Amino acid sequence: MDRKKARDKIVDTINDLPTLPDVIHRLLPLLQDDDVSINALLDVIGKDLAISMRLLKVANSAYYGCMSQITTVRHAITILGLRQVKSLALGISVFDTMRGLEKKGPLDYTMLWVHSIGTAMAAQLMSKFVSDTDSETAFTAALLHDIGKIPLNALFPDECRQVAKKALQGMDCFEAEEEVFQFNHGDVGGWLCVNWKLPAALVQPVQYHHHYKRSSAAWKDLTSLIHCADVMSKLAGIGTGTQPVKEIAEPNADTATPQEDLSAVLSKKRQTDEQQTSAVPFPSLAVLENLQLNITDLNTVLTELAAGDQKARSFFNAIS
């Protein structure tokens, strides 16, 4: 396929999409202020009925597991947290903006969103182990990381069926996209984020989550984290329809550090993957070392994600 023609067709479609609602552009700078008040947020969010109602649904969903009924937006913001509200409001707005395209193409959009929510959960959990990484920015970037798949599938359904076939034969999805289109869904997601005037902290992780080395130095750790969270969500079986991996490996008492355990596990997994076309890819040792993640950290995340598919579906039902 001609790369320029395909890109131009996607960009034209992106330009024709509705812009994100004004409430989002008013919320983004407001929530950069550490001293922002609940009253200031209420003044903005309270004027958007759709977002207000869905924030209430999310706050009352199994995802947060509140014991009592939450009936006001003020109470919802208190439960969710000021900065989580930004992530949720943005996710809800993006979900609504993309609705028209979701009726086309071979992609299972429910599974896509459930996986994206699972990746956001994983990113938020993993950010605890990575220094200088904001958990809410990680959550938001992960929530949006696969957004480029929607226009790609809507505009090029036949080509995306070719991609799916190659993926079933063992090729990574993004590599299959690059073979067919000469770009991947991350690139398309990046174009979307730029069109919506989202900050670089979201654009770069979305665009480069499969090519984290291409991100700028300022966002390399965050982009690498989203890459890892994407894989952890898949290992946990969230939005994939597969059985979750409960544990990567038990720490080996004979090795000096958990990092040495990780090196051994990756070596063994590579040997296993050579015999399986359906194996879930694993983050590279270089990425995990750069983020200073080890087996203990990864197993902690998998444990936290044990009920992730059910929680992600509850979250999806609340925002949809």
Secondary structure, 3 states (H helix, E strand, C coil): CCHHHHHHHHHHHHHHCCCCCHHHHHHHHHCCCCCCCHHHHHHHHCCCHHHHHHHHHHHCCCCCCCCCCCCCHHHHHHHHCHHHHHHHHHHHHHHHHCHHHHHCCCCCHHHHHHHHHHHHHHHHHHHHHCCCCCHHHHHHHHHHCCCCHHHHHHHCHHHHHHHHHHHHCCCCHHHHHHHHHCCCHHHHHHHHHHHCCCCHHHHHHHHHCCCHHHCCHHHHHHHHHHHHHHHHHHHCCCCCCCCCCCCCCCCCCCCCCHHHHHHHHHHHHHHHHCCCCCCCCCCCHHHHHHCCCCHHHHHHHHHHCCCHHHHHHHHHHHHC
